[in-house]
């Protein structure tokens, strides 16, 4: 199959010469030019595997991706013979390579809170455009000096007033999942892991994760030497 990005045609020969980064259920990801990646959707995948339609993709691609924590499409990929006729075949986006400390519980609290706040600002922006961040999970997070959320393939435009609250709840669940996973890797006791997860779940829906977590990390009862989630968990 031949593809088209703007006025550029991509043949099977071109794709074969690209470096394959990852192959997954929803498609294949290749190293593209200009520090970007190219994702080509899997052919004949089921509706449950992919939701992002042309309307959603065009909204996302028009958002300035500079300094974003949530990685969004830059250019859209179409079937060469059916260009822009609701025949979306993929997209390009910023390429972020995994490196550095990816354990969220060991990230210094200042940097951690900065990252969480940055993601929350992106969520506010996407929610204002009625974009539901479906598919938010641990596999779609990348740490490279910043905590990025990648692969928006299941994002979808949803006409619901509650879309912001749903997105913030999805992000809260993501933070809890990352925290419990990384604490298990650090061989922290099951009791302490359950306790920190319980604390993170106690957040009121009206309070941002960044504010709630800052209050937890700055709580005087745990003394003033709490520098990350791991330290906090050990003191519970």
FIKOLZA-1660 file (N, C-alpha, C; in steps of 0.1 Angstrom, whole numbers, plus 5000, padded with zeros to 4 digits):
% residues 236
   i   px   py   pz ch aa at
   1 5008 4988 5000  A  X  N
   1 5000 5000 5000  A  X CA
   1 5009 5012 5000  A  X  C
   2 5005 5023 4992  A  X  N
   2 5012 5035 4992  A  X CA
   2 5005 5045 5001  A  X  C
   3 5013 5053 5008  A  X  N
   3 5007 5063 5017  A  X CA
   3 5011 5077 5013  A  X  C
   4 5004 5087 5018  A  X  N
   4 5006 5101 5015  A  X CA
   4 5006 5109 5028  A  X  C
   5 5017 5117 5030  A  X  N
   5 5017 5127 5041  A  X CA
   5 5019 5141 5034  A  X  C
   6 5008 5149 5035  A  X  N
   6 5008 5162 5028  A  X CA
   6 5010 5159 5013  A  X  C
   7 5020 5164 5007  A  X  N
   7 5023 5162 4993  A  X CA
   7 5034 5152 4991  A  X  C
   8 5037 5144 5001  A  X  N
   8 5048 5134 5000  A  X CA
   8 5042 5120 4999  A  X  C
   9 5047 5112 4990  A  X  N
   9 5042 5099 4989  A  X CA
   9 5052 5089 4995  A  X  C
  10 5047 5079 5002  A  X  N
  10 5055 5069 5009  A  X CA
  10 5052 5055 5003  A  X  C
  11 5062 5049 4997  A  X  N
  11 5060 5036 4990  A  X CA
  11 5065 5025 5000  A  X  C
  12 5061 5013 4997  A  X  N
  12 5066 5002 5005  A  X CA
  12 5081 5001 5006  A  X  C
  13 5088 5004 4995  A  X  N
  13 5102 5004 4995  A  X CA
  13 5108 5014 5005  A  X  C
  14 5102 5026 5006  A  X  N
  14 5106 5036 5015  A  X CA
  14 5104 5031 5029  A  X  C
  15 5093 5025 5032  A  X  N
  15 5090 5020 5046  A  X CA
  15 5100 5009 5050  A  X  C
  16 5103 5000 5040  A  X  N
  16 5113 4990 5043  A  X CA
  16 5127 4995 5047  A  X  C
  17 5130 5007 5043  A  X  N
  17 5143 5012 5046  A  X CA
  17 5143 5020 5059  A  X  C
  18 5131 5022 5065  A  X  N
  18 5131 5029 5078  A  X CA
  18 5134 5020 5089  A  X  C
  19 5139 5026 5100  A  X  N
  19 5142 5018 5112  A  X CA
  19 5129 5015 5120  A  X  C
  20 5126 5002 5122  A  X  N
  20 5115 4999 5130  A  X CA
  20 5117 5001 5144  A  X  C
  21 5109 5009 5151  A  X  N
  21 5111 5011 5165  A  X CA
  21 5103 5002 5174  A  X  C
  22 5091 5000 5170  A  X  N
  22 5082 4991 5177  A  X CA
  22 5071 4986 5169  A  X  C
  23 5066 4974 5171  A  X  N
  23 5055 4968 5164  A  X CA
  23 5045 4963 5175  A  X  C
  24 5033 4969 5174  A  X  N
  24 5023 4965 5185  A  X CA
  24 5009 4962 5179  A  X  C
  25 4999 4961 5187  A  X  N
  25 4986 4957 5183  A  X CA
  25 4980 4967 5174  A  X  C
  26 4982 4980 5176  A  X  N
  26 4976 4990 5168  A  X CA
  26 4984 4995 5156  A  X  C
  27 4996 4990 5155  A  X  N
  27 5004 4994 5143  A  X CA
  27 5019 4993 5145  A  X  C
  28 5026 4997 5135  A  X  N
  28 5041 4997 5135  A  X CA
  28 5046 5012 5136  A  X  C
  29 5057 5013 5144  A  X  N
  29 5063 5027 5146  A  X CA
  29 5077 5027 5140  A  X  C
  30 5080 5036 5131  A  X  N
  30 5093 5038 5124  A  X CA
  30 5099 5051 5128  A  X  C
  31 5113 5051 5127  A  X  N
  31 5120 5063 5129  A  X CA
  31 5118 5071 5116  A  X  C
  32 5114 5084 5117  A  X  N
  32 5111 5092 5106  A  X CA
  32 5121 5104 5106  A  X  C
  33 5119 5113 5097  A  X  N
  33 5129 5125 5097  A  X CA
  33 5125 5136 5106  A  X  C
  34 5134 5145 5108  A  X  N
  34 5132 5157 5116  A  X CA
  34 5128 5153 5131  A  X  C
  35 5135 5143 5136  A  X  N
  35 5134 5139 5150  A  X CA
  35 5119 5135 5152  A  X  C
  36 5113 5128 5142  A  X  N
  36 5099 5124 5144  A  X CA
  36 5098 5109 5142  A  X  C
  37 5087 5103 5146  A  X  N
  37 5084 5089 5144  A  X CA
  37 5072 5088 5135  A  X  C
  38 5071 5077 5127  A  X  N
  38 5060 5075 5118  A  X CA
  38 5052 5063 5123  A  X  C
  39 5039 5064 5126  A  X  N
  39 5031 5053 5130  A  X CA
  39 5021 5049 5118  A  X  C
  40 5022 5037 5114  A  X  N
  40 5013 5031 5104  A  X CA
  40 5003 5022 5111  A  X  C
  41 4990 5024 5110  A  X  N
  41 4981 5016 5117  A  X CA
  41 4981 5002 5111  A  X  C
  42 4978 4992 5119  A  X  N
  42 4976 4978 5115  A  X CA
  42 4964 4977 5106  A  X  C
  43 4966 4969 5095  A  X  N
  43 4955 4967 5086  A  X CA
  43 4945 4957 5092  A  X  C
  44 4932 4960 5090  A  X  N
  44 4921 4951 5094  A  X CA
  44 4920 4949 5109  A  X  C
  45 4924 4959 5117  A  X  N
  45 4923 4957 5131  A  X CA
  45 4908 4960 5135  A  X  C
  46 4905 4954 5147  A  X  N
  46 4891 4956 5151  A  X CA
  46 4888 4970 5156  A  X  C
  47 4876 4973 5158  A  X  N
  47 4872 4986 5163  A  X CA
  47 4877 4989 5177  A  X  C
  48 4878 4978 5185  A  X  N
  48 4882 4979 5198  A  X CA
  48 4897 4983 5199  A  X  C
  49 4905 4980 5189  A  X  N
  49 4919 4982 5189  A  X CA
  49 4922 4997 5186  A  X  C
  50 4914 5004 5178  A  X  N
  50 4917 5017 5174  A  X CA
  50 4904 5026 5173  A  X  C
  51 4905 5038 5178  A  X  N
  51 4893 5046 5178  A  X CA
  51 4895 5060 5171  A  X  C
  52 4907 5064 5171  A  X  N
  52 4910 5078 5166  A  X CA
  52 4905 5079 5151  A  X  C
  53 4895 5088 5149  A  X  N
  53 4890 5090 5136  A  X CA
  53 4896 5103 5130  A  X  C
  54 4892 5106 5118  A  X  N
  54 4898 5117 5111  A  X CA
  54 4896 5130 5118  A  X  C
  55 4883 5132 5123  A  X  N
  55 4880 5145 5130  A  X CA
  55 4889 5147 5142  A  X  C
  56 4890 5136 5150  A  X  N
  56 4899 5137 5162  A  X CA
  56 4913 5140 5158  A  X  C
  57 4918 5132 5148  A  X  N
  57 4932 5134 5144  A  X CA
  57 4935 5148 5139  A  X  C
  58 4926 5154 5132  A  X  N
  58 4928 5167 5127  A  X CA
  58 4928 5178 5138  A  X  C
  59 4920 5176 5148  A  X  N
  59 4920 5184 5160  A  X CA
  59 4934 5184 5167  A  X  C
  60 4938 5171 5169  A  X  N
  60 4951 5169 5176  A  X CA
  60 4963 5175 5168  A  X  C
  61 4963 5173 5155  A  X  N
  61 4974 5177 5147  A  X CA
  61 4975 5192 5146  A  X  C
  62 4965 5200 5149  A  X  N
  62 4965 5214 5149  A  X CA
  62 4970 5221 5162  A  X  C
  63 4972 5212 5172  A  X  N
  63 4977 5218 5185  A  X CA
  63 4992 5219 5184  A  X  C
  64 4997 5230 5189  A  X  N
  64 5012 5232 5189  A  X CA
  64 5018 5222 5199  A  X  C
  65 5026 5213 5193  A  X  N
  65 5032 5202 5201  A  X CA
  65 5045 5206 5209  A  X  C
  66 5050 5218 5207  A  X  N
  66 5062 5222 5213  A  X CA
  66 5060 5223 5228  A  X  C
  67 5069 5218 5236  A  X  N
  67 5069 5218 5251  A  X CA
  67 5057 5210 5257  A  X  C
  68 5051 5202 5249  A  X  N
  68 5040 5194 5254  A  X CA
  68 5045 5181 5261  A  X  C
  69 5037 5177 5271  A  X  N
  69 5040 5164 5278  A  X CA
  69 5033 5153 5272  A  X  C
  70 5021 5155 5266  A  X  N
  70 5013 5145 5259  A  X CA
  70 5017 5147 5244  A  X  C
  71 5023 5136 5238  A  X  N
  71 5027 5136 5225  A  X CA
  71 5016 5135 5215  A  X  C
  72 5014 5144 5206  A  X  N
  72 5003 5144 5197  A  X CA
  72 5007 5143 5182  A  X  C
  73 4998 5139 5173  A  X  N
  73 5002 5139 5159  A  X CA
  73 5006 5152 5153  A  X  C
  74 5016 5152 5144  A  X  N
  74 5020 5164 5137  A  X CA
  74 5014 5164 5123  A  X  C
  75 5017 5154 5115  A  X  N
  75 5011 5152 5102  A  X CA
  75 5004 5139 5101  A  X  C
  76 4993 5139 5093  A  X  N
  76 4985 5127 5092  A  X CA
  76 4988 5119 5079  A  X  C
  77 4987 5106 5080  A  X  N
  77 4990 5097 5069  A  X CA
  77 4977 5091 5064  A  X  C
  78 4976 5092 5050  A  X  N
  78 4964 5087 5043  A  X CA
  78 4968 5076 5033  A  X  C
  79 4958 5069 5028  A  X  N
  79 4960 5060 5017  A  X CA
  79 4962 5069 5004  A  X  C
  80 4972 5067 4997  A  X  N
  80 4975 5076 4985  A  X CA
  80 4963 5077 4976  A  X  C
  81 4956 5066 4974  A  X  N
  81 4945 5066 4965  A  X CA
  81 4931 5071 4970  A  X  C
  82 4932 5074 4983  A  X  N
  82 4919 5079 4989  A  X CA
  82 4922 5090 4999  A  X  C
  83 4930 5100 4994  A  X  N
  83 4935 5110 5003  A  X CA
  83 4924 5119 5010  A  X  C
  84 4925 5119 5023  A  X  N
  84 4916 5128 5031  A  X CA
  84 4901 5124 5029  A  X  C
  85 4898 5112 5026  A  X  N
  85 4884 5108 5026  A  X CA
  85 4881 5098 5037  A  X  C
  86 4883 5103 5049  A  X  N
  86 4881 5096 5061  A  X CA
  86 4888 5082 5061  A  X  C
  87 4900 5082 5055  A  X  N
  87 4908 5070 5054  A  X CA
  87 4921 5072 5060  A  X  C
  88 4921 5075 5073  A  X  N
  88 4933 5077 5081  A  X CA
  88 4941 5064 5083  A  X  C
  89 4954 5065 5080  A  X  N
  89 4962 5053 5080  A  X CA
  89 4974 5054 5090  A  X  C
  90 4975 5066 5096  A  X  N
  90 4986 5068 5106  A  X CA
  90 4989 5082 5108  A  X  C
  91 5001 5085 5114  A  X  N
  91 5005 5099 5117  A  X CA
  91 5019 5099 5121  A  X  C
  92 5025 5111 5120  A  X  N
  92 5038 5113 5125  A  X CA
  92 5037 5121 5138  A  X  C
  93 5047 5120 5147  A  X  N
  93 5048 5127 5159  A  X CA
  93 5062 5128 5164  A  X  C
  94 5064 5136 5175  A  X  N
  94 5077 5137 5180  A  X CA
  94 5083 5124 5185  A  X  C
  95 5095 5121 5182  A  X  N
  95 5101 5109 5186  A  X CA
  95 5109 5111 5199  A  X  C
  96 5105 5104 5210  A  X  N
  96 5112 5105 5223  A  X CA
  96 5118 5091 5226  A  X  C
  97 5131 5091 5228  A  X  N
  97 5137 5078 5232  A  X CA
  97 5138 5077 5247  A  X  C
  98 5135 5065 5251  A  X  N
  98 5135 5062 5266  A  X CA
  98 5149 5063 5271  A  X  C
  99 5152 5070 5282  A  X  N
  99 5165 5070 5288  A  X CA
  99 5163 5076 5302  A  X  C
 100 5174 5073 5310  A  X  N
 100 5174 5079 5323  A  X CA
 100 5165 5071 5333  A  X  C
 101 5163 5077 5345  A  X  N
 101 5155 5071 5355  A  X CA
 101 5141 5071 5352  A  X  C
 102 5135 5059 5349  A  X  N
 102 5121 5058 5345  A  X CA
 102 5112 5054 5357  A  X  C
 103 5118 5053 5369  A  X  N
 103 5111 5049 5381  A  X CA
 103 5105 5061 5387  A  X  C
 104 5091 5062 5386  A  X  N
 104 5085 5075 5391  A  X CA
 104 5086 5077 5406  A  X  C
 105 5088 5066 5413  A  X  N
 105 5089 5068 5428  A  X CA
 105 5103 5074 5432  A  X  C
 106 5113 5074 5423  A  X  N
 106 5126 5079 5426  A  X CA
 106 5129 5093 5420  A  X  C
 107 5120 5098 5412  A  X  N
 107 5122 5111 5407  A  X CA
 107 5121 5122 5418  A  X  C
 108 5130 5131 5419  A  X  N
 108 5130 5141 5429  A  X CA
 108 5116 5148 5429  A  X  C
 109 5111 5152 5441  A  X  N
 109 5097 5157 5441  A  X CA
 109 5095 5169 5433  A  X  C
 110 5105 5178 5432  A  X  N
 110 5104 5190 5425  A  X CA
 110 5102 5187 5410  A  X  C
 111 5110 5178 5404  A  X  N
 111 5109 5175 5390  A  X CA
 111 5096 5167 5388  A  X  C
 112 5092 5158 5397  A  X  N
 112 5080 5150 5396  A  X CA
 112 5068 5159 5395  A  X  C
 113 5067 5169 5404  A  X  N
 113 5055 5178 5405  A  X CA
 113 5055 5186 5392  A  X  C
 114 5066 5190 5388  A  X  N
 114 5067 5198 5375  A  X CA
 114 5062 5191 5363  A  X  C
 115 5065 5178 5363  A  X  N
 115 5060 5169 5352  A  X CA
 115 5045 5167 5353  A  X  C
 116 5041 5164 5365  A  X  N
 116 5026 5161 5367  A  X CA
 116 5018 5174 5364  A  X  C
 117 5023 5185 5368  A  X  N
 117 5016 5198 5365  A  X CA
 117 5016 5200 5350  A  X  C
 118 5027 5197 5343  A  X  N
 118 5027 5199 5328  A  X CA
 118 5017 5190 5321  A  X  C
 119 5016 5178 5326  A  X  N
 119 5006 5169 5320  A  X CA
 119 4992 5173 5323  A  X  C
 120 4990 5178 5335  A  X  N
 120 4977 5184 5338  A  X CA
 120 4973 5195 5329  A  X  C
 121 4982 5204 5326  A  X  N
 121 4980 5215 5317  A  X CA
 121 4976 5210 5303  A  X  C
 122 4983 5200 5298  A  X  N
 122 4979 5194 5286  A  X CA
 122 4966 5187 5286  A  X  C
 123 4962 5181 5297  A  X  N
 123 4949 5175 5298  A  X CA
 123 4938 5186 5298  A  X  C
 124 4941 5197 5304  A  X  N
 124 4931 5208 5304  A  X CA
 124 4929 5213 5290  A  X  C
 125 4940 5214 5282  A  X  N
 125 4939 5219 5268  A  X CA
 125 4931 5209 5260  A  X  C
 126 4934 5196 5261  A  X  N
 126 4927 5186 5253  A  X CA
 126 4913 5184 5257  A  X  C
 127 4910 5186 5270  A  X  N
 127 4896 5185 5275  A  X CA
 127 4888 5196 5270  A  X  C
 128 4894 5208 5269  A  X  N
 128 4887 5220 5264  A  X CA
 128 4882 5218 5249  A  X  C
 129 4889 5208 5242  A  X  N
 129 4885 5205 5229  A  X CA
 129 4877 5192 5228  A  X  C
 130 4872 5188 5240  A  X  N
 130 4864 5176 5241  A  X CA
 130 4871 5163 5237  A  X  C
 131 4884 5162 5239  A  X  N
 131 4891 5150 5236  A  X CA
 131 4893 5141 5248  A  X  C
 132 4888 5128 5247  A  X  N
 132 4889 5118 5257  A  X CA
 132 4902 5111 5255  A  X  C
 133 4910 5110 5266  A  X  N
 133 4923 5103 5265  A  X CA
 133 4921 5088 5268  A  X  C
 134 4913 5082 5260  A  X  N
 134 4912 5067 5261  A  X CA
 134 4925 5060 5258  A  X  C
 135 4927 5049 5265  A  X  N
 135 4940 5042 5262  A  X CA
 135 4951 5047 5270  A  X  C
 136 4949 5055 5280  A  X  N
 136 4960 5060 5289  A  X CA
 136 4965 5049 5297  A  X  C
 137 4977 5045 5296  A  X  N
 137 4982 5033 5304  A  X CA
 137 4997 5034 5305  A  X  C
 138 5003 5025 5313  A  X  N
 138 5017 5026 5316  A  X CA
 138 5026 5023 5304  A  X  C
 139 5021 5015 5295  A  X  N
 139 5029 5012 5283  A  X CA
 139 5031 5024 5274  A  X  C
 140 5022 5034 5276  A  X  N
 140 5023 5046 5268  A  X CA
 140 5030 5058 5275  A  X  C
 141 5039 5055 5284  A  X  N
 141 5046 5065 5291  A  X CA
 141 5061 5064 5288  A  X  C
 142 5068 5075 5286  A  X  N
 142 5082 5075 5283  A  X CA
 142 5089 5086 5292  A  X  C
 143 5100 5082 5298  A  X  N
 143 5107 5092 5306  A  X CA
 143 5121 5095 5299  A  X  C
 144 5123 5108 5296  A  X  N
 144 5135 5113 5290  A  X CA
 144 5137 5127 5295  A  X  C
 145 5141 5128 5308  A  X  N
 145 5142 5141 5314  A  X CA
 145 5128 5147 5318  A  X  C
 146 5118 5143 5310  A  X  N
 146 5104 5147 5312  A  X CA
 146 5096 5134 5311  A  X  C
 147 5085 5134 5318  A  X  N
 147 5075 5123 5317  A  X CA
 147 5066 5125 5306  A  X  C
 148 5067 5118 5295  A  X  N
 148 5058 5119 5284  A  X CA
 148 5047 5109 5283  A  X  C
 149 5036 5112 5278  A  X  N
 149 5025 5103 5275  A  X CA
 149 5024 5102 5259  A  X  C
 150 5025 5090 5254  A  X  N
 150 5026 5088 5240  A  X CA
 150 5014 5080 5234  A  X  C
 151 5014 5078 5221  A  X  N
 151 5005 5069 5214  A  X CA
 151 4990 5073 5216  A  X  C
 152 4986 5084 5210  A  X  N
 152 4972 5089 5212  A  X CA
 152 4962 5081 5203  A  X  C
 153 4965 5069 5199  A  X  N
 153 4957 5062 5189  A  X CA
 153 4943 5060 5193  A  X  C
 154 4940 5059 5206  A  X  N
 154 4926 5057 5210  A  X CA
 154 4919 5069 5215  A  X  C
 155 4926 5081 5214  A  X  N
 155 4919 5093 5218  A  X CA
 155 4907 5096 5209  A  X  C
 156 4897 5102 5214  A  X  N
 156 4885 5104 5206  A  X CA
 156 4877 5116 5210  A  X  C
 157 4871 5123 5201  A  X  N
 157 4863 5135 5204  A  X CA
 157 4850 5130 5210  A  X  C
 158 4847 5136 5222  A  X  N
 158 4835 5131 5229  A  X CA
 158 4827 5143 5234  A  X  C
 159 4815 5145 5230  A  X  N
 159 4806 5156 5234  A  X CA
 159 4800 5154 5248  A  X  C
 160 4809 5155 5258  A  X  N
 160 4804 5153 5272  A  X CA
 160 4810 5164 5281  A  X  C
 161 4801 5169 5289  A  X  N
 161 4806 5180 5298  A  X CA
 161 4816 5174 5308  A  X  C
 162 4815 5161 5311  A  X  N
 162 4824 5155 5321  A  X CA
 162 4837 5150 5316  A  X  C
 163 4841 5153 5303  A  X  N
 163 4853 5148 5297  A  X CA
 163 4865 5152 5305  A  X  C
 164 4866 5164 5311  A  X  N
 164 4877 5168 5319  A  X CA
 164 4879 5159 5331  A  X  C
 165 4868 5157 5338  A  X  N
 165 4868 5149 5350  A  X CA
 165 4872 5135 5347  A  X  C
 166 4867 5129 5336  A  X  N
 166 4871 5116 5332  A  X CA
 166 4886 5115 5329  A  X  C
 167 4891 5125 5322  A  X  N
 167 4906 5125 5318  A  X CA
 167 4914 5126 5331  A  X  C
 168 4910 5135 5340  A  X  N
 168 4918 5136 5352  A  X CA
 168 4918 5124 5361  A  X  C
 169 4907 5117 5360  A  X  N
 169 4906 5104 5368  A  X CA
 169 4914 5093 5361  A  X  C
 170 4915 5093 5348  A  X  N
 170 4923 5084 5340  A  X CA
 170 4938 5087 5344  A  X  C
 171 4941 5099 5345  A  X  N
 171 4955 5103 5348  A  X CA
 171 4959 5099 5363  A  X  C
 172 4949 5101 5372  A  X  N
 172 4951 5097 5386  A  X CA
 172 4954 5081 5386  A  X  C
 173 4946 5074 5379  A  X  N
 173 4948 5059 5378  A  X CA
 173 4962 5056 5373  A  X  C
 174 4966 5063 5362  A  X  N
 174 4979 5061 5356  A  X CA
 174 4990 5063 5367  A  X  C
 175 4989 5074 5374  A  X  N
 175 4999 5077 5384  A  X CA
 175 5000 5066 5395  A  X  C
 176 4988 5061 5399  A  X  N
 176 4988 5050 5409  A  X CA
 176 4994 5037 5403  A  X  C
 177 4990 5034 5391  A  X  N
 177 4996 5022 5384  A  X CA
 177 5011 5023 5383  A  X  C
 178 5016 5035 5379  A  X  N
 178 5031 5036 5378  A  X CA
 178 5037 5035 5391  A  X  C
 179 5031 5041 5401  A  X  N
 179 5037 5041 5415  A  X CA
 179 5037 5027 5421  A  X  C
 180 5026 5020 5420  A  X  N
 180 5026 5006 5425  A  X CA
 180 5035 4997 5418  A  X  C
 181 5036 4998 5404  A  X  N
 181 5045 4990 5397  A  X CA
 181 5059 4992 5401  A  X  C
 182 5063 5005 5402  A  X  N
 182 5077 5008 5405  A  X CA
 182 5081 5004 5419  A  X  C
 183 5072 5005 5428  A  X  N
 183 5074 5001 5442  A  X CA
 183 5076 4986 5443  A  X  C
 184 5069 4979 5435  A  X  N
 184 5070 4964 5435  A  X CA
 184 5084 4961 5430  A  X  C
 185 5089 4968 5420  A  X  N
 185 5103 4966 5415  A  X CA
 185 5113 4969 5425  A  X  C
 186 5110 4978 5434  A  X  N
 186 5119 4982 5445  A  X CA
 186 5118 4972 5457  A  X  C
 187 5109 4962 5456  A  X  N
 187 5107 4952 5466  A  X CA
 187 5102 4958 5479  A  X  C
 188 5094 4969 5478  A  X  N
 188 5087 4975 5489  A  X CA
 188 5076 4965 5494  A  X  C
 189 5073 4965 5506  A  X  N
 189 5063 4955 5512  A  X CA
 189 5049 4958 5506  A  X  C
 190 5041 4947 5505  A  X  N
 190 5028 4948 5499  A  X CA
 190 5019 4957 5508  A  X  C
 191 5021 4957 5521  A  X  N
 191 5013 4966 5530  A  X CA
 191 5016 4981 5527  A  X  C
 192 5028 4984 5525  A  X  N
 192 5032 4998 5523  A  X CA
 192 5027 5003 5509  A  X  C
 193 5028 4993 5499  A  X  N
 193 5023 4997 5486  A  X CA
 193 5008 4999 5486  A  X  C
 194 5001 4991 5493  A  X  N
 194 4986 4993 5494  A  X CA
 194 4983 5006 5501  A  X  C
 195 4991 5009 5511  A  X  N
 195 4989 5022 5518  A  X CA
 195 4991 5034 5510  A  X  C
 196 5001 5034 5502  A  X  N
 196 5004 5046 5493  A  X CA
 196 4993 5047 5482  A  X  C
 197 4989 5035 5477  A  X  N
 197 4979 5035 5467  A  X CA
 197 4965 5040 5473  A  X  C
 198 4963 5037 5485  A  X  N
 198 4951 5041 5492  A  X CA
 198 4951 5056 5494  A  X  C
 199 4963 5062 5498  A  X  N
 199 4964 5076 5500  A  X CA
 199 4962 5084 5487  A  X  C
 200 4968 5078 5476  A  X  N
 200 4966 5085 5463  A  X CA
 200 4952 5084 5458  A  X  C
 201 4944 5074 5462  A  X  N
 201 4930 5073 5458  A  X CA
 201 4921 5082 5466  A  X  C
 202 4926 5086 5477  A  X  N
 202 4918 5095 5486  A  X CA
 202 4916 5109 5481  A  X  C
 203 4923 5113 5471  A  X  N
 203 4923 5126 5465  A  X CA
 203 4909 5130 5461  A  X  C
 204 4904 5142 5465  A  X  N
 204 4891 5147 5461  A  X CA
 204 4892 5150 5446  A  X  C
 205 4881 5147 5439  A  X  N
 205 4880 5149 5424  A  X CA
 205 4883 5163 5420  A  X  C
 206 4880 5173 5429  A  X  N
 206 4882 5187 5426  A  X CA
 206 4896 5192 5427  A  X  C
 207 4904 5183 5433  A  X  N
 207 4918 5187 5436  A  X CA
 207 4927 5181 5425  A  X  C
 208 4937 5189 5420  A  X  N
 208 4946 5184 5410  A  X CA
 208 4956 5174 5417  A  X  C
 209 4960 5164 5409  A  X  N
 209 4970 5155 5414  A  X CA
 209 4983 5161 5418  A  X  C
 210 4987 5172 5411  A  X  N
 210 5000 5179 5415  A  X CA
 210 4999 5185 5428  A  X  C
 211 4987 5191 5431  A  X  N
 211 4985 5198 5444  A  X CA
 211 4984 5188 5455  A  X  C
 212 4976 5178 5453  A  X  N
 212 4974 5167 5463  A  X CA
 212 4988 5160 5467  A  X  C
 213 4995 5157 5456  A  X  N
 213 5008 5150 5459  A  X CA
 213 5018 5159 5465  A  X  C
 214 5018 5172 5462  A  X  N
 214 5027 5181 5469  A  X CA
 214 5024 5182 5484  A  X  C
 215 5011 5182 5487  A  X  N
 215 5007 5183 5501  A  X CA
 215 5011 5170 5508  A  X  C
 216 5010 5158 5502  A  X  N
 216 5015 5146 5508  A  X CA
 216 5030 5146 5510  A  X  C
 217 5037 5150 5500  A  X  N
 217 5052 5150 5501  A  X CA
 217 5057 5161 5511  A  X  C
 218 5049 5171 5514  A  X  N
 218 5053 5182 5523  A  X CA
 218 5047 5181 5536  A  X  C
 219 5040 5170 5539  A  X  N
 219 5033 5168 5552  A  X CA
 219 5043 5167 5563  A  X  C
 220 5042 5177 5573  A  X  N
 220 5052 5177 5584  A  X CA
 220 5053 5164 5593  A  X  C
 221 5041 5157 5593  A  X  N
 221 5041 5145 5602  A  X CA
 221 5051 5135 5597  A  X  C
 222 5055 5135 5584  A  X  N
 222 5065 5126 5579  A  X CA
 222 5079 5131 5580  A  X  C
 223 5081 5143 5587  A  X  N
 223 5094 5150 5588  A  X CA
 223 5097 5157 5574  A  X  C
 224 5107 5165 5574  A  X  N
 224 5110 5173 5562  A  X CA
 224 5120 5167 5553  A  X  C
 225 5123 5154 5554  A  X  N
 225 5133 5148 5545  A  X CA
 225 5127 5139 5534  A  X  C
 226 5114 5142 5531  A  X  N
 226 5108 5135 5520  A  X CA
 226 5112 5141 5507  A  X  C
 227 5119 5133 5499  A  X  N
 227 5124 5139 5486  A  X CA
 227 5118 5132 5474  A  X  C
 228 5110 5121 5476  A  X  N
 228 5103 5114 5465  A  X CA
 228 5093 5105 5470  A  X  C
 229 5085 5098 5461  A  X  N
 229 5074 5090 5466  A  X CA
 229 5080 5077 5473  A  X  C
 230 5091 5072 5469  A  X  N
 230 5097 5061 5476  A  X CA
 230 5100 5064 5490  A  X  C
 231 5106 5075 5493  A  X  N
 231 5109 5079 5507  A  X CA
 231 5097 5080 5515  A  X  C
 232 5086 5087 5509  A  X  N
 232 5073 5088 5516  A  X CA
 232 5068 5074 5519  A  X  C
 233 5068 5065 5510  A  X  N
 233 5062 5052 5512  A  X CA
 233 5069 5045 5523  A  X  C
 234 5082 5046 5524  A  X  N
 234 5090 5039 5534  A  X CA
 234 5086 5044 5548  A  X  C
 235 5082 5057 5549  A  X  N
 235 5079 5063 5562  A  X CA
 235 5064 5060 5567  A  X  C
 236 5056 5054 5558  A  X  N
 236 5042 5052 5562  A  X CA
 236 5041 5041 5572  A  X  C
% end
